[in-house]
Structure formats: C-alpha cells, structure tokens
C-alpha cells in the first residue's frame, strides 16, 4: 500500500514557509529532493498545488483545500506522539539551542554548564548560525530555542524574551589610539577598514543602519576567524563589548569603547508560540533568563 506521509509533510512545510528552498533547509534535504516530492504529490492529485511568486511560492486553490484537509490531523498526530514521549520520560532531550556566534564567547557556555549540572540526563545540541538562520530554525521546529538580536525577530510565530543589552566596541591591533581608551572613539566620518560578518548578519546590519559606511576588507562567519584576521593587520572589527579580555589577549588585540554612534542592540531568547514542546524546554528557557539577569548591564 502506498504511503503519502512524507510527501504530505513536505507539502505542509512548503505551505508554512512559502518557499521550496526554506522548506528544504528546514527538512534537512536538498531543494531538488523537495521539488521531486512536490512533483510526485502533484502528479498523484493531478493539479498544481503552488504557483511561483516574486519571493517564493503561494498555494493554489487546490493547495489551500489540501492544506485545510490535512493540517489538523497531522498536528493531532504530532501532539499525540509528543505526549507519549513526555508521559514515558523520553521527552528530556536532546534539546536544541540555535544562537548567534558571538554569545558562545560570553554567555552561552556558563549558562549551558549550569543547566547541565542540574539536569545531567538532558543532552543539548548547540547550533551556531546567523540571526536570520536562527529565526528560521526555531520557526521551522529544528531548534527548540534561539538566541538572536531583537531586530531579527519580525515574525508572529515566535515569542521573544529579553536577555540583555549588547553594546559594540572597536577591536583593533593598533597601538596608536591610547588616548581613546577611556574617552571612547567617535567612528562617524571615519574611513573604516573592517573585518566583519557577511552581509545579512544582524551585527553587520546594525553597523550599516547606524550610518557608517565602512570598507569591508574581509568577511568571516566566526568570531575566531575575524579576530585572527584583525591580529594580522587586515583591518579592525566591530564586535560585542562583552567579549572577554582573555580572548582578545590571545590574539594580541584590545577593544576600544565606541562613543558615537550608539551601537547597541538587545539580545533576546525566542521560542515558537504554537509548537508544543516538552516541559524541559521551558525549564531551559527559564534557566537562560535567570543567567541573563545576573549579567552586568
């Protein structure tokens, strides 16, 4: 007997995310694989389920009818499976936290260590991504919680919980600006040569939205790679002030307080509003919020 479970679940992800590429990323599949599954389902039904739009895909009338017919039953099945896991003690993990790269250096390790010490039977999966990807992972159910800059959260599917304010500093290998260590440095009107995250990362958007027009001489997706390039004299970098001094010392770098413009954003913890999660996820959420409350403002 034929089973259409995989095809229908793939259809629902495409319908939810309105994009084949996002659905493929969310499902851990290739876009061509998702396209083939959609084609198979459309061949079974004999009608197109989506039409292409400028930003992705939209449901046809037949697609809307199919979504209405199967969405509620599939949600009930998933909730039943989650309930069984919880009732029999198998809903304890692994828990998945997606986060922006920077918090792995000054917040997340201590928070995770404290949680694991209290709940040794829970395993954690840590996923470092850009803010956009973190939001997508939580929205798509591939991460239970996410840590991002608040400016990246523009979807009603996620609840947002403030963690702490994150101000930026200028990280440099140059020794010529000793006078600005206390007073701070004014970056307005400066010809900045920066090493930074790729376009699309929230921290980079923060810099550009502040009116600065730096020349990005190099890009990297991890803090360590950025610091290594700065230490080699490639350029300076704008990174969170909470980066520990010991980390910068390893690269022979120092941080300068930025007097102007004001580069500060709030870090938030996000969770899916409608998706049912094991109770231990809320325990982890509260643990992270408690750890954030102990940080100096």
FIDREN-732492 format. One record per residue (C-alpha): residue in one letter; x, y, z. Coordinates in steps of 0.2 Angstrom, whole numbers, padded with zeros to 4 digits, always signed. Example, Ala and Ser with C-alpha at 12.3 -4.5 7.8 and 13.67 -1.06 7.14 Angstrom:
<rs>
A+0062-0022+0039/S+0068-0005+0036/
</rs>
This chain:
<rs>
X+0000+0000+0000/X+0006+0017-0005/X+0010+0029+0009/X+0010+0048+0006/X+0016+0053+0023/X+0032+0060+0018/X+0025+0069+0003/X+0011+0077+0013/X+0023+0083+0027/X+0034+0090+0014/X+0019+0099+0006/X+0015+0106+0023/X+0032+0113+0026/X+0032+0122+0009/X+0015+0129+0013/X+0020+0135+0030/X+0037+0143+0024/X+0031+0148+0007/X+0047+0143-0001/X+0055+0127-0008/X+0072+0132-0003/X+0067+0136+0015/X+0057+0120+0017/X+0072+0110+0010/X+0083+0119+0023/X+0071+0116+0037/X+0069+0097+0032/X+0087+0094+0030/X+0085+0090+0012/X+0091+0097-0005/X+0080+0108-0014/X+0079+0096-0029/X+0073+0082-0017/X+0059+0093-0011/X+0055+0098-0028/X+0054+0080-0034/X+0042+0076-0019/X+0031+0090-0023/X+0030+0085-0041/X+0026+0067-0036/X+0012+0073-0025/X+0005+0085-0039/X+0006+0070-0051/X-0005+0060-0039/X-0018+0074-0037/X-0017+0079-0055/X-0017+0098-0051/X-0003+0111-0046/X-0003+0115-0028/X+0008+0130-0029/X+0012+0145-0040/X+0028+0154-0040/X+0029+0172-0033/X+0042+0185-0033/X+0048+0179-0015/X+0044+0161-0016/X+0028+0151-0019/X+0009+0153-0015/X-0004+0140-0013/X-0017+0137-0027/X-0035+0134-0023/X-0032+0115-0024/X-0017+0118-0012/X-0027+0128+0000/X-0040+0114+0000/X-0027+0101+0004/X-0019+0111+0017/X-0036+0113+0026/X-0039+0094+0025/X-0023+0088+0032/X-0016+0101+0043/X-0027+0097+0059/X-0025+0078+0058/X-0006+0080+0056/X-0005+0092+0071/X-0015+0080+0081/X-0003+0066+0077/X+0012+0076+0081/X+0004+0081+0098/X+0000+0063+0102/X+0017+0057+0099/X+0024+0072+0109/X+0013+0067+0124/X+0018+0049+0123/X+0036+0054+0124/X+0033+0065+0139/X+0022+0053+0148/X+0036+0039+0146/X+0050+0050+0151/X+0058+0051+0134/X+0055+0070+0131/X+0070+0075+0140/X+0081+0078+0126/X+0091+0081+0116/X+0086+0100+0117/X+0092+0111+0103/X+0098+0129+0105/X+0102+0139+0090/X+0111+0155+0093/X+0122+0169+0085/X+0140+0166+0085/X+0145+0180+0097/X+0136+0173+0113/X+0146+0157+0113/X+0160+0168+0120/X+0152+0177+0135/X+0135+0170+0139/X+0131+0153+0132/X+0145+0142+0139/X+0141+0146+0158/X+0123+0146+0155/X+0123+0128+0147/X+0136+0122+0160/X+0124+0127+0175/X+0109+0119+0166/X+0118+0103+0163/X+0124+0102+0181/X+0106+0102+0187/X+0099+0091+0173/X+0113+0078+0169/X+0101+0067+0159/X+0097+0080+0147/X+0108+0082+0131/X+0110+0098+0122/X+0113+0102+0104/X+0121+0119+0101/X+0119+0126+0083/X+0128+0142+0079/X+0121+0152+0065/X+0117+0170+0059/X+0102+0178+0067/X+0091+0175+0051/X+0095+0157+0051/X+0092+0155+0070/X+0074+0163+0067/X+0071+0150+0053/X+0077+0135+0064/X+0066+0139+0078/X+0051+0144+0067/X+0053+0128+0057/X+0055+0117+0073/X+0073+0112+0070/X+0078+0121+0086/X+0068+0122+0102/X+0075+0139+0107/X+0085+0153+0099/X+0096+0167+0105/X+0096+0182+0092/X+0097+0201+0091/X+0079+0208+0093/X+0079+0216+0076/X+0080+0199+0068/X+0063+0194+0075/X+0049+0200+0064/X+0038+0185+0064/X+0022+0182+0075/X+0026+0164+0075/X+0039+0167+0089/X+0038+0173+0107/X+0053+0185+0112/X+0060+0186+0129/X+0073+0200+0133/X+0090+0194+0139/X+0102+0208+0140/X+0109+0224+0131/X+0124+0221+0119/X+0134+0236+0116/X+0148+0236+0102/X+0166+0240+0103/X+0180+0243+0091/X+0193+0228+0091/X+0210+0233+0084/X+0228+0228+0084/X+0234+0246+0083/X+0243+0254+0097/X+0241+0272+0091/X+0225+0277+0100/X+0229+0276+0118/X+0220+0292+0122/X+0203+0285+0117/X+0204+0270+0129/X+0194+0280+0142/X+0185+0293+0132/X+0179+0282+0118/X+0181+0283+0099/X+0170+0293+0088/X+0168+0282+0072/X+0157+0295+0062/X+0165+0301+0047/X+0180+0289+0049/X+0187+0279+0034/X+0184+0262+0042/X+0193+0246+0036/X+0184+0232+0044/X+0184+0213+0045/X+0166+0208+0049/X+0152+0195+0047/X+0145+0193+0029/X+0131+0203+0023/X+0114+0198+0031/X+0121+0195+0048/X+0112+0206+0061/X+0128+0214+0068/X+0133+0220+0051/X+0116+0227+0048/X+0117+0236+0064/X+0133+0245+0059/X+0126+0250+0042/X+0110+0256+0049/X+0120+0267+0061/X+0125+0277+0046/X+0143+0271+0045/X+0150+0266+0028/X+0165+0255+0031/X+0175+0246+0018/X+0174+0228+0022/X+0191+0221+0018/X+0187+0204+0023/X+0172+0193+0029/X+0171+0178+0041/X+0157+0168+0049/X+0165+0165+0066/X+0172+0176+0079/X+0189+0167+0080/X+0192+0169+0061/X+0188+0188+0062/X+0200+0190+0077/X+0213+0181+0068/X+0212+0192+0053/X+0212+0208+0064/X+0228+0201+0073/X+0236+0200+0056/X+0233+0219+0052/X+0220+0216+0039/X+0208+0228+0047/X+0198+0232+0063/X+0182+0225+0068/X+0166+0230+0077/X+0161+0216+0090/X+0151+0215+0106/X+0160+0223+0121/X+0156+0208+0132/X+0170+0198+0123/X+0182+0193+0137/X+0198+0201+0138/X+0207+0185+0139/X+0201+0180+0122/X+0207+0196+0114/X+0224+0194+0123/X+0226+0178+0114/X+0226+0187+0098/X+0236+0202+0104/X+0221+0213+0102/X+0212+0226+0113/X+0194+0234+0112/X+0190+0252+0112/X+0174+0259+0118/X+0163+0267+0104/X+0157+0284+0110/X+0147+0288+0094/X+0137+0282+0085/X+0127+0272+0098/X+0129+0254+0093/X+0118+0244+0105/X+0105+0230+0102/X+0095+0219+0114/X+0098+0201+0114/X+0083+0190+0115/X+0078+0172+0118/X+0064+0166+0106/X+0053+0151+0106/X+0039+0145+0094/X+0022+0151+0100/X+0011+0137+0094/X+0023+0122+0093/X+0021+0110+0108/X+0037+0106+0117/X+0042+0095+0132/X+0041+0104+0149/X+0060+0103+0150/X+0061+0116+0136/X+0053+0129+0147/X+0065+0124+0161/X+0079+0128+0150/X+0071+0144+0144/X+0069+0150+0162/X+0087+0145+0166/X+0094+0155+0152/X+0083+0170+0158/X+0089+0168+0175/X+0108+0168+0170/X+0105+0183+0159/X+0098+0193+0174/X+0115+0191+0183/X+0124+0199+0169/X+0130+0217+0172/X+0120+0230+0162/
</rs>
